[in-house]
């Protein structure tokens, strides 16, 4: 091999080495960085698209906000955060006046937490000791679960004619406040000033309310409505 060919071959090898070094040192890292940047851009675009979808959902929900607030206000009117017996007495006074009966009194007791009976799930009945008997089908025992709702047990006393008392009981169902009549008794009115056919009715009523979970106010209740 002549000296010129040797220099030529060496120059070619040097050029190839420079090109390879440039690829590994400059081109390859730049392509990797560009790929990483492209992936990050795609990921950000996807995140932006998800944010836009969430924003549209919030806009739709915001349109229903007034209706939801109205439902919440109605619910708070039916089950307020306080016993609110004065307002309940006011409602009773209104319907008693319309039914032409006398609201004598409302005698409340202390608030009591509402307890909901339920059945324990997943309880295995005890095995039968008689091999010839059929498998036991005992119902799981019932338990009591406390709720956040409380009620004030009260006795409502009214006086008036029998048919007027019926009207009062009918109008009682129209009160927006949540309550439950657990029992009542009707007896003739023996007061000297009572009219013929007048009766005295005692209603056992549970007036419901839902105190706040934190910082619920406590106190005694003693409210009486007189005619």
Buried (B, 14 or more C-beta within 10 A) or exposed (E): EEEEEEEEEEEEEEEEEEEEEEEEEEEEEEEEEEEEEEEEEEEEEEEEEEEEEEEEEEEEEEEEEEEEEEEEEEEEEBBBEEBBBEEBBEBBBEBBEEBEBBBBBBBBEEBEEBEEEEEEEEEEEEEEEEEEEEEEEEEEEEEEEEEEBBBBBBBBBBBBBEEBBBBBBEBBEEBEBBBEEEEBEEEEBEEEEBEEEBBBBBBBBBBBBBBEEEEEEEEEEEBEBEE
